[in-house]
Amino acid sequence: MLRVLAIVILLTYCEAEALLAADHLSLPVDSARKPRPIRETVKQTIRGFDRLDHDYIEPQRYEFTVMMQATRTFESFLLSSDTQSILLAPDDQMKYGPYFGWRWFFLGYTFDLSHLSLFGNGSKRELDFSIYSSQVGVDLFYRRTGEDYKLREVRFGEGLDEQKITELPFDGITVGITGLNAYYIFNHGHFSYPAAFSQSTCQKVSCGSWMAGAGYTRNTLDMDFEKLKLTVEDAMSHAPDVKLDSAMMFDKIAYTDYSLSVGYAYNWVFAKNWLFCASAQAALAYKTTYGKTADETGGFDFRKVNVDGIGRFGMIYNNMRWYAGWSVILRTNNYHTSRFTANNVFGSMNAYVGYNFKLKKKYKNKQ
């Protein structure tokens, strides 16, 4: 999927470059003839993605970059009813890998040294892909997790000893999420997201920007509630009256949400070549859901508006030739009914060091 998307983007870019190059060919034309509207539209659109105020933002001077990155992923899922709650989460995972970049395109692969496989371990499948340009950003994510979850925290009421059930492995859950988020950066001439998250520009003056966007997400949650029931009741055998709330007994919940988001981001240049960025977006998500609980013969259908969120934080040192830094991306997805609530939090933390090379022609002429 990642390779196909990269090829499509590359072909689109190359086609646009060809259109731009055609304007510079020395062909005999009628001087009074007006340029084609479509060509002009393409030119203005492509150039607009990188239109910067150079007093605030320094463009990338090099054609290529290589980078080594370490990534730590984390996730949690909180299930709760009016009287009980269960927090499930897998162990955090560390991955390492190389990356290679050319202009807008940045591709690489990280792998878990303890589980060497193409997409992960067991039922775990993870793919995250982000595009950061001056004007717009796009996030694509695909995750399928399960098998390695543990019961991290359980609450069944006051006065009960729940320590025996914490850190207990539970492989009866599978969580899936597939989504696309796109957003527009209003103050893109002065504020640079790429400076903080794709190392392709340098922010020279502290500046912020409002953002607005839209997204689509498909979530699934499969639960072996009989296994959960037995696991909980066996661990709580010292309190035989404790029973798992039937509101949390379901086979599967699948929901789709369509969201509109708004947020703000700020780049703080606190020293020469140093940058700290913080941004947050809140999304009103309209969810269409179907689920089936254990105590119902049918299902429940509901259309709810919930608040989801995404946060990005990063710090980087970049002198144009060398760069190093870290970034954190954190997402939340929520849904609820009158009897049942689920909250999914997932994200990643990256630490990286990289090197840029092959100076662009226009900068060679200035040397």
Salt bridges, closest charged atoms under 4 A:
GLU17 OE1 - ARG103 NH1 3.69
ASP23 OD1 - ARG39 NH1 3.30
ASP23 OD2 - LYS43 NZ 2.65
GLU40 OE2 - LYS43 NZ 3.39
ASP53 OD2 - HIS190 NE2 3.08
GLU58 OE2 - ARG61 NH2 3.20
GLU58 OE1 - LYS204 NZ 3.84
GLU63 OE1 - ARG103 NE 3.10
GLU75 OE1 - ARG143 NH2 3.28
ASP91 OD2 - LYS150 NZ 3.47
ASP91 OD1 - ARG152 NH2 2.67
ASP92 OD2 - ARG72 NH2 3.11
ASP112 OD2 - HIS115 ND1 3.22
GLU126 OE2 - LYS124 NZ 3.85
GLU126 OE1 - ARG143 NH1 3.56
ASP139 OD2 - ARG312 NH2 2.14
ASP139 OD2 - ARG331 NH2 3.59
ASP148 OD2 - LYS124 NZ 3.48
GLU153 OE2 - ARG155 NE 3.03
GLU167 OE1 - ARG152 NH1 2.62
ASP171 OD1 - LYS227 NZ 3.02
GLU233 OE1 - LYS229 NZ 3.38
ASP257 OD2 - LYS287 NZ 3.15
ASP295 OD2 - ARG339 NH2 3.28
ASP308 OD2 - LYS287 NZ 3.05
